[in-house]
Amino acid sequence: MGEIELRHLLHMNPEPSFKEFKTREILRSAIQKIGYERIVEVAGTGLVVEKKETEGPYVLLRAEMDALPIREETGWEFASRNDYMHACGHDFHMSALYGAMKRLKTVRKNFLFVFQPAEETGGGAKEVVEFLRKNYIIKAAVGFHVTDEYDVGTVASRVGVLFASATEFDVYFKGVPAHIAFAEKGKDALKVAVSFLHWLYGRKWDALVGVGKIVGGRVRNVVPSEVKIEGTIRAKTLKIAEEILSEMKNQLLTLKDRSGVDFSLEKGSVYPEVKVDAELLEILKKNCEKLNLKFIECEMKKTGEDFGYFTQVFPSLSFWFGVGEGERRVGLHHPCFLPRDEYIPLASELLASLAVAI
């Protein structure tokens, strides 16, 4: 099976985080057919494929497996057959990694090929990394991400933090209901939530702090007693995010003292920042030149990516792989995001070339 044929199968059968059962079996079947036998299940639905040739350390290549709860609108012949979609390009990543595995089959070097579940929830990488650090000595970890922000043939990265840390947060406000005609008998959770948001957006943060969802109240003529807001912090480090959460808690305590409205502040998924090793970046630049790819140094992105868990433990390389062209740029997580098949072999060539050079 070629990497493009595999991409079609994966794209038609997307699955959510930690439920990538069919994805896992499609991958396992394809991998076994090209002669890899050491395949270990990890993190419930993930796979680690081992190629051991010497007593030395391993070079690791990683791709994500999960899809998003998005209804596809591409109209493609191989479009999703369910209510999920590979709108983040993970089908492209898996297929490119599979193509690299075919190219590396006869190379006498130790490799680990990691198909990681649950990138979109932030939980998959954490479990996989714990397994890897206990069982292998890893020289370097490599992961990449497609994007139509950059043109086809362009690779972008930088030394240090490439992708910001991402910390989800939820705030629950708990007041006391009352008929609106007797509002003084209640404690208005919505009013306090609005005060908190006004404070939040008025602060000058050393990070991106935003709220994307607010839910509260039951009926128009009753003081709302329960409100929930859901937001995210994108910062250069998790330490900065923790400092922001601490400031939030202090402000919430102040509002509670004034209003009597109680609260809870809870963290959701956490993605550490993705850090790029300087020596590995130089190897990337040289291999881009060898393959006639254009390398550009980009700014830090506020995109969350749980490859950060790998970069906290192993020397790591991460980069953008451009698939943009003309007016076909819609961005990641869009129902029409669909990198062309023909760019997959080029990504496979780059991954294989990097694995050999590291």
N, C-alpha and C positions, 0 to 999 in steps of 0.2 A: 504494500500500500504506500502511495506517495503522500507527502505532507499535505498536498492540496485536497486529495480525497479524504484524508483524515479530518481536515478542517471542515469539510462539508458535513460529515457525520456529527462532529462535535457541535457545530453551529445549529444543526437541526434539533439537537437534544440537550438544550441548556438546563442546568439545575441549580438550585440555590445553595447557599453555604451549608456545609456538612451534610448535604443530601445528594452529593455528586456520584451516586451509585452507578448509573448507566455510563456516565462519563468515565469513571474508573475502569469499568469493564471494557469499554471501547478502547481505551488507552492500553490496558493490559494485553488485550488480544493483538493489537498492532505491534506492541513492543516485543512480545514473544515471537511474533512472526519474523522479526528481523534478527533474532538470535540472542536477545538478552534474557537471562534466566534468573538472576538474583533480583527478585522484585519483592519488596517488603511493604505491607500496608502500614500507614501511619496516620494519626489524627482522624481515625474513623474511616475517611473516604480517600485519603491521599495515598500516593505511591512514592517510594524511594527505590530507584534502580541503581544497582551498584555494578561498576566495571572495575575490577581489581586486577592489576597487572604486576605491581611491585609492592614492596613493603613501605613505600612512601605515603605522604598525605594525599588527599583528594582535592580536585578542583570540582566545584559544585555549580551546576546550572539549574535554575529554578523557573517554573512557570506556574501560574495560578489556574484553578479549575472552575471556579463558581461563576454563576451568571446573576443577572439583576431581575427584579420583578417588573419588567418593562415589556409592553406589547410591541413587537417589532413592526416597523412600517417601511421596510426596505423594498418589499415586493420581490425579493430575490428568490430564485429557483430553490435555493437551499435554506430558506428562512426558517426561523424557529417554528416548531410544531406544538408549542404550548404557550403558557402565559409568561414565560421568562425569555431573556435575550442576552446574548453575549455582547452587550452594548459597551463593554469596557475593553473588548479585544482579547479576552482570555483564550478564546478559541484560536486566535492567531498565535498567541504566546505558546500554547501547548503544541500546536502544529509545527511551529518553528523549532521548538526544543526537540520534538520527534525527528525532524529533518536533520538537526545537528547530531543526534544520536546515531543516525544512519551513517553520517559522514565520519564519525569518530569510532566506528565499530572496530576498525583494524589498527587504531592508534594504541601503541603500548604505553599507556599512562592510566593512572587511577582517576576515575570520574564518578561523581554522584549526580544522577538526574532526578530532580525533585519536582513532582507534580503536587502542588500544595492546595488543599481545599480552603474555603472560607476566607479569602482575602477581603471580601467586601464587608465582613463583620469584624475583622481584626483579630479573630481568634485562631485562625488556621496556622499562621506563621509561628505564633508563640508555642503551640504544641509541637510543631515539626522541629523547631530549633532545639527544644528540650531533648527530643529524641536524638537528633544529630550530634549534639555536643556530648552525649553520653556514649555514643557508639563509634564515632569517627574522628580522625584528626583531619581538619579541613584547612587547606592552604589559602583558598579564596572562594568566595561565593559571588555568582554573577546572576543578575536579573535585569530585565529590560521592560519597557512599556511602549506600546505603539501610541501614536498621537497624530492627528491631522493638523495640529498646530504648526508642525514643521513639514517642509516639502519632502516628497519621496527622494531617497538618496541622502538625506540629512540625518546625522546622529548628534544629539545634544546631551551634554553633561557638565559637571563642574567638580572641583575638589571641595571636600567638606560636605555641608548639608545641601543635598539636591532637592529632597522633598521634606517639607516641614512636618513636625509632629502633628498629630491630629487627635484631639480629645473630645469626645462627645459628652455633653452634660444635660441633665434634666433637672428642672426645679418644680417641685410640687408645692402649691400654696393651699393651705387648709384654713378656711374661715368658718363662719356661722351663717346659715341661711335665715332669711326673714322676708316677709312680703315687702315689696318695694315701698308701699305706703308707710311702713314702719321700719325704714332702713336703719334707723338708729339702734334697733334691737339686734341687728346682724353684724357680721364682720366680713367686709367685702374683699374676697380673695382676688377678684379681677382688678380692682383699684390698686391693690398692693403690687400685683404683677406688672401693671402698667408703670407704676412708680419705679419698680426695679428695672424695667426695660429702659425707661428714660435715663436712669443712672448709668446703665450698662452702655448705651449708645453715646452717652456724653463723655465717657472716659477716653483718654488717649492711651491705647494699649500698645505694647511692643509686640503685637501679634494681630491676627485677624480674629475677631470675636463676633459671632453672629447667631441669631435665632431664626430658625426656619419654620417653626410650627408652634402654635399656641392653641390650646383647647380648654374651654371652661364654660361654666354656667349650664343651666338646664331649661330655663324658661325666661321670657323677657321681663316678667314682673316679679322676679324673686332675686334678692341679693345673691350673687354667685358665691358659693362656699368652697368650690374646688376649681383650681386652674392648674394646668401643666404647660410648661414651655420646654421646648427641645432645641438645643443649640450645639455649636461646635467651636473649638478653639484651635487655630492653626498657628503654631509658634515654632521658632527655630529650635527649641529644645523642650523636652517634657518638663524640665524644671520651671521654665517660664509659665507653662500652662498651669502647673501646680500653684504658682504664686498668684495667678489670676483667679483660680478657684478659691484660694484663701481670701482674697479681697471680696469675691462674691459672697462668701459665707458671712464675712463681717458686715457687709451691707444688708444682707438678709436678716441678720440678728438685730440690726438697728431698726429695720422696718417692722420686725415682729414686736419690738419694745413699744413702738409708736402705735401700732394698729391692733395688736393682739392676734394677728393672722399668723398661724404657725407655718413652717416650711420644712422641706427636706431637699438637700442638694445631692444628687447622685451622678456618678460617672458612668458612661456607657463604654463603647469600644474605645481603645487607646492604641494609637499607632505611634511608635517612636519615630524620630526623625531618621531619614535615610541618609547615611554618610558614605561618601565615595573616597576610597583610598587613593592617594596621590600617585603611587607607583602603578597601580592598576589602571588609572586614567591614562597614563602615558602609553601603556600597552594598547588601550582602546584607540588612541589617536593613531598609532602606527598601523594598526590593523584596518582602520578606516581608510587610511592612505593606500594600503595594499589592495583593498577592494574597491577603490575609486569612490568611496563615500565621503561626503563633506562633513567634517566635524566642526561644531560650533560650541563655544562655551556659553552656557545659558545662566540666567539668574536662578536663585532658589525659587522653587514652585511651592504653592500652598496646597498642592494635591496631596491627599493622604495615601500612604502605600505601606502595607504591613511588612514589606521587605526590610523595613527598619529594624525588625526583630533580628534578622540575619546580620545586619550591619553593626549591631551592638555587640556581637559575639565573634564574628569572623571578619578578616580583611575583605572588603566587598567592593563591587563595581555595579553601578546602576546607570542606566541611560535611557533617553528617549529615542525611539526609532521612528523617523518621520514617514508618514503615509499620505500626507496631504497633497492635493492636486486641484488647481483651478477653483471652481465654485463648489466643489464637493466637500467642503469643510463644515462639519456640523458639531464636532466636539465629542468628547467621551460622555458616556451615559445618555446619549441621544438615541431615540428609536430608529434613526436612519444611519447610525454609525456603522460603516462596513468597509474596512480596508480591503483592497483588492487581493485576490488569491495570489497573483503573480509576484507580490512582494514577499511572500513567505519564504521561498528558497533563498532570497538575499539575506533575510534575517537569520536563517539557518546557517548560511555560510559564515556570517559574522560571529555567531555564537561558537561554531566549531573552531574557527580561526583563533578566537580569544582563548578557548579552552586549551588548545595546543600551545599557545604562546605563553600562557601564565605559568 
